[in-house]
Amino acid sequence: MNSKTLQSTETWTEIARLFARLALGASFLSAVADRFGLWGPYGAKNVSWGDFAHFVEYTGAVTSLFPSSLTVSFAWAATVAETFFGILLMAGFKIRMTSVLSGLLLLLFAMGMVTGLGIKAPFDYSVFSAAAAAFLLAFWEPDRFTLDKLLNRSRN
């Protein structure tokens, strides 16, 4: 491979990683926005929950193996984690750790969906695909579009 082809491949790889980070981060933040009614009320077109109460109900379905007394705690834990991971992924901060933790969270969601809603649900909502993308992001060095790279440059 000549240097121009190699440079072009590296650029497209960085763009693909940026796209994966932004897509995962935006998906987390969109889900959080939905549970607080920012996409519209429950029952509106393309709205899954519309309010936190409906999200808690959904959380109960995907955590059905656990005592129902934990449902609200799980709903809040998921909300905090998704908000935190969404922001960190979009900013490109602590990418490796955030990507691994995001992948684990998505796998937990997928397993909960399988047990509470059936095997089809996590495939329909691409949860396994999103988890795979998160894990793939963890294996790359920070690229020029990340806060990690900017901070590494300023330290050197």
DAPE-V19252 format. One record per residue. N is the residue number from 1. RES is the residue in three letters. NEAR is the number of other ideal C-beta (glycine too) atoms within 10 Angstrom. Layout:
N/RES/NEAR
N/RES/NEAR
This chain:
1/MET/8
2/ASN/7
3/SER/7
4/LYS/8
5/THR/9
6/LEU/10
7/GLN/11
8/SER/12
9/THR/11
10/GLU/11
11/THR/12
12/TRP/10
13/THR/12
14/GLU/16
15/ILE/12
16/ALA/14
17/ARG/21
18/LEU/16
19/PHE/12
20/ALA/18
21/ARG/25
22/LEU/14
23/ALA/14
24/LEU/24
25/GLY/21
26/ALA/14
27/SER/19
28/PHE/26
29/LEU/18
30/SER/14
31/ALA/19
32/VAL/19
33/ALA/14
34/ASP/20
35/ARG/24
36/PHE/13
37/GLY/16
38/LEU/12
39/TRP/17
40/GLY/12
41/PRO/11
42/TYR/15
43/GLY/8
44/ALA/10
45/LYS/6
46/ASN/7
47/VAL/17
48/SER/14
49/TRP/21
50/GLY/19
51/ASP/15
52/PHE/16
53/ALA/12
54/HIS/18
55/PHE/22
56/VAL/16
57/GLU/14
58/TYR/18
59/THR/25
60/GLY/17
61/ALA/14
62/VAL/24
63/THR/20
64/SER/13
65/LEU/9
66/PHE/13
67/PRO/7
68/SER/9
69/SER/7
70/LEU/13
71/THR/19
72/VAL/13
73/SER/12
74/PHE/17
75/ALA/22
76/TRP/14
77/ALA/13
78/ALA/22
79/THR/18
80/VAL/11
81/ALA/17
82/GLU/22
83/THR/15
84/PHE/15
85/PHE/22
86/GLY/22
87/ILE/14
88/LEU/22
89/LEU/27
90/MET/18
91/ALA/16
92/GLY/23
93/PHE/16
94/LYS/16
95/ILE/24
96/ARG/14
97/MET/11
98/THR/25
99/SER/24
100/VAL/15
101/LEU/17
102/SER/30
103/GLY/21
104/LEU/14
105/LEU/19
106/LEU/26
107/LEU/18
108/LEU/17
109/PHE/21
110/ALA/22
111/MET/14
112/GLY/22
113/MET/22
114/VAL/17
115/THR/14
116/GLY/16
117/LEU/16
118/GLY/11
119/ILE/11
120/LYS/10
121/ALA/17
122/PRO/23
123/PHE/14
124/ASP/11
125/TYR/16
126/SER/14
127/VAL/20
128/PHE/16
129/SER/13
130/ALA/23
131/ALA/21
132/ALA/14
133/ALA/22
134/ALA/24
135/PHE/16
136/LEU/14
137/LEU/20
138/ALA/15
139/PHE/9
140/TRP/16
141/GLU/11
142/PRO/19
143/ASP/19
144/ARG/11
145/PHE/16
146/THR/22
147/LEU/15
148/ASP/19
149/LYS/16
150/LEU/15
151/LEU/13
152/ASN/12
153/ARG/10
154/SER/7
155/ARG/6
156/ASN/4
